[in-house]
Amino acid sequence: MQRGFVHVTRSVPALHLPTNTLVGPSRLAQVRVQTRNASNYNPLNWLREKFAAERRKKETKQELLAAKEEAREEGQLSLFEQSKTVAPVSMSPVATGDAVEKTKATTVAKKSVKATKGSKKHITSHKYSTTQFKISPRKLNLLGNQIAGKPIDYAILQMQFSEKRASKRIMNMLATAKDHAFRYKHLDLSKLVVAEAWVNKGKVVKRLEPRGRGHMGIRKRKFSKMHVVLKEGKTIEEKKEKQRTYKLNRIVSSSVVREDKPIRSPGAMWAW
């Protein structure tokens, strides 16, 4: 024995084993480990056996229908199952064929109704806007008036050569809106027009402004954002052609044949 350690032996009570049993070395080791009032009952093993996950057996449709029919006869169906009609287990082939045809007809009708309801309308416009940035809404509204009603390429050209500081941001926004309208909404690029353009006020940040003689003022930093709506409209060539035809229709020829058109802007008295 080493110094400082005390070897303690615990006496185990004698176990009365039957005479006809052979005790091996493993059995003797188990006997030595057992203590007084020990038991082989383990609650963890009971829990594993009780709540062990077992694979659920796959039942056929006939077995399910038979079980539901028995539960219906005994009156043990739930409220959700009582509203459903359970078909009998044994059915004639003619009846089953009719039921299958009816179910197919109902499914086809439901799909057609869903298709008509969910049919998307033809998209004719695309809305886009900038984020809030530091600019007065009064100044930004001037740029909105400059591009409103113009073709998208003409509006981008105006912003490209504008001297305003916010024109570059508006030009990038118009280019992105044009790309999105063509890519996602499938609109015609040759007919895109800036149909609407308006400005919304954003937050107002207040800062202290030092003044003379110990006075302080409040400086307001205004933020705003611009919205645009792109639609398919008439091109510049179509607008020019319409204006040309309108002017041609206003011309009254000086022929001998009398024309049934009123005199435009007549004078106050006779002209001869």
CORNORLIN-V38964 format. One record per residue. RES is the residue in three letters. PSI is psi in whole degrees, -180 to 180 (NA if undefined). OMEGA is omega in radians with two decimals (* if undefined). BURIAL is + if it has 9 or more other C-alpha atoms within 8 Angstrom, else -. Layout:
BEGIN
RES/PSI/OMEGA/BURIAL, RES/PSI/OMEGA/BURIAL
END
This chain:
BEGIN
MET/143/3.10/-, GLN/157/-3.11/-, ARG/133/3.13/-, GLY/-10/3.13/-, PHE/139/3.14/-, VAL/124/-3.13/-, HIS/119/-3.10/-, VAL/130/3.09/-, THR/137/-3.13/-, ARG/128/-3.12/-, SER/130/3.14/-, VAL/133/3.12/-, PRO/150/-3.11/-, ALA/134/3.12/-, LEU/135/3.14/-, HIS/100/3.12/-, LEU/149/3.10/-, PRO/153/-3.06/-, THR/-29/-3.07/-, ASN/7/-3.13/-, THR/141/3.10/-, LEU/128/-3.09/-, VAL/117/3.12/-, GLY/-180/3.13/-, PRO/-36/3.12/-, SER/-39/3.13/-, ARG/-38/3.13/-, LEU/-36/3.10/+, ALA/-40/3.11/-, GLN/-37/-3.13/-, VAL/-40/-3.14/-, ARG/-35/-3.09/-, VAL/-32/-3.09/-, GLN/142/3.12/-, THR/-177/-3.11/-, ARG/143/3.13/-, ASN/28/3.11/-, ALA/154/-3.12/-, SER/149/3.11/-, ASN/-1/-3.13/-, TYR/125/3.12/-, ASN/116/-3.10/-, PRO/-27/3.14/-, LEU/-38/3.08/-, ASN/-38/3.12/-, TRP/-39/3.11/-, LEU/-40/3.11/+, ARG/-42/3.13/-, GLU/-34/-3.07/-, LYS/-44/-3.03/-, PHE/26/3.11/-, ALA/140/3.14/-, ALA/119/3.13/-, GLU/152/3.11/-, ARG/128/-3.10/-, ARG/134/3.14/-, LYS/136/-3.13/-, LYS/118/-3.10/-, GLU/151/3.12/-, THR/168/3.14/-, LYS/-37/3.13/-, GLN/-40/3.12/-, GLU/-40/3.11/-, LEU/-44/3.13/+, LEU/-38/3.12/+, ALA/-41/3.12/+, ALA/-39/3.10/-, LYS/-37/3.13/+, GLU/-41/3.09/+, GLU/-41/3.10/-, ALA/-34/3.10/+, ARG/-42/3.12/+, GLU/-36/3.13/-, GLU/-9/3.14/-, GLY/32/-3.10/-, GLN/13/3.12/-, LEU/151/3.08/+, SER/171/-3.13/-, LEU/-32/-3.13/-, PHE/-34/-3.13/-, GLU/-22/-3.12/-, GLN/-31/-3.12/+, SER/-21/-3.13/-, LYS/143/3.10/-, THR/127/-3.12/-, VAL/126/3.13/-, ALA/148/3.12/-, PRO/160/-3.07/-, VAL/-46/-3.11/-, SER/115/-3.13/-, MET/152/3.11/-, SER/154/-3.13/-, PRO/-30/3.13/-, VAL/-43/-3.14/-, ALA/-41/3.12/-, THR/-39/3.10/+, GLY/-41/3.09/-, ASP/-42/3.14/-, ALA/-40/3.12/-, VAL/-42/3.12/-, GLU/-40/3.13/-, LYS/-43/3.13/-, THR/-39/3.09/-, LYS/-42/-3.14/-, ALA/-42/3.14/-, THR/-40/3.12/-, THR/-40/3.12/-, VAL/-40/3.13/-, ALA/-42/3.13/-, LYS/-41/3.12/-, LYS/-39/3.12/-, SER/-39/3.11/-, VAL/-43/3.10/-, LYS/-38/-3.14/-, ALA/-39/3.13/-, THR/-38/3.13/-, LYS/-39/-3.07/-, GLY/6/3.13/-, SER/127/-3.09/-, LYS/142/3.09/-, LYS/159/3.13/-, HIS/123/-3.10/-, ILE/129/-3.09/-, THR/1/-3.09/-, SER/162/3.11/+, HIS/128/-3.12/+, LYS/140/3.13/+, TYR/157/-3.10/+, SER/163/3.06/+, THR/169/2.98/+, THR/167/3.10/-, GLN/128/3.08/-, PHE/165/-2.99/-, LYS/102/3.06/-, ILE/150/3.10/+, SER/137/3.11/+, PRO/-27/3.10/+, ARG/-41/3.12/-, LYS/-38/-3.13/-, LEU/-28/3.13/+, ASN/-28/3.10/+, LEU/-38/3.09/-, LEU/-33/3.08/+, GLY/-40/3.08/+, ASN/-25/-3.11/-, GLN/-29/-3.08/-, ILE/-8/-3.10/+, ALA/132/3.12/+, GLY/2/-3.11/-, LYS/154/2.97/+, PRO/153/-3.01/+, ILE/-39/3.13/+, ASP/-38/3.11/-, TYR/-37/3.11/-, ALA/-40/3.10/+, ILE/-38/3.12/+, LEU/-39/3.11/-, GLN/-42/3.13/+, MET/-27/-3.13/+, GLN/-36/-3.09/+, PHE/12/3.10/-, SER/150/-3.13/-, GLU/-3/-3.14/-, LYS/148/-3.11/-, ARG/-34/-3.11/-, ALA/-1/-3.07/-, SER/-33/3.14/+, LYS/-40/3.12/+, ARG/-41/3.13/-, ILE/-36/3.11/+, MET/-44/3.10/+, ASN/-38/3.12/-, MET/-41/3.13/+, LEU/-39/3.11/+, ALA/-40/3.10/+, THR/-41/3.11/-, ALA/-37/3.09/+, LYS/-44/3.14/+, ASP/-42/3.14/-, HIS/-38/3.13/+, ALA/-36/3.12/+, PHE/-36/-3.03/+, ARG/-42/-3.03/-, TYR/-36/-3.11/-, LYS/-8/3.10/+, HIS/46/3.08/-, LEU/156/-3.11/+, ASP/122/-3.10/-, LEU/-32/-3.09/-, SER/-13/-3.11/-, LYS/11/-3.11/+, LEU/133/-3.12/+, VAL/142/3.03/+, VAL/91/-3.05/+, ALA/-39/-3.11/+, GLU/148/3.06/+, ALA/121/3.13/+, TRP/166/-3.03/+, VAL/138/3.06/+, ASN/144/3.09/+, LYS/143/3.10/+, GLY/-155/-3.13/+, LYS/158/3.10/-, VAL/115/3.14/-, VAL/126/-3.12/-, LYS/134/3.12/-, ARG/152/3.10/-, LEU/139/3.13/-, GLU/114/-3.11/-, PRO/141/3.11/-, ARG/178/3.13/-, GLY/161/3.10/-, ARG/33/3.06/-, GLY/14/3.14/-, HIS/159/3.12/-, MET/143/3.07/-, GLY/176/3.13/-, ILE/121/3.10/-, ARG/129/-3.10/-, LYS/125/3.06/-, ARG/112/-3.04/+, LYS/145/3.09/+, PHE/151/3.13/+, SER/169/3.13/+, LYS/154/-3.10/+, MET/140/3.07/+, HIS/144/3.07/+, VAL/151/3.06/+, VAL/120/3.13/+, LEU/133/3.12/+, LYS/163/3.06/+, GLU/116/-3.14/+, GLY/-163/-3.13/-, LYS/143/3.09/-, THR/175/3.14/+, ILE/-38/3.13/-, GLU/-41/3.12/-, GLU/-39/3.10/-, LYS/-41/3.12/+, LYS/-39/3.13/-, GLU/-39/3.10/-, LYS/-42/3.12/-, GLN/-36/3.14/-, ARG/-45/3.11/-, THR/-35/3.11/-, TYR/-42/3.13/-, LYS/-36/3.11/-, LEU/-36/3.13/-, ASN/-20/3.12/-, ARG/-15/-3.10/-, ILE/130/3.09/-, VAL/120/-3.10/-, SER/149/3.13/-, SER/55/-3.12/-, SER/175/3.14/-, VAL/-30/-3.10/-, VAL/134/-3.13/-, ARG/136/-3.14/-, GLU/139/-3.13/-, ASP/63/3.09/-, LYS/139/-3.10/-, PRO/159/3.10/-, ILE/130/-3.10/-, ARG/139/3.14/-, SER/64/3.13/-, PRO/153/3.14/-, GLY/175/-3.10/-, ALA/-20/-3.11/-, MET/-179/-3.10/-, TRP/144/-3.11/-, ALA/3/3.08/-, TRP/NA/*/-
END
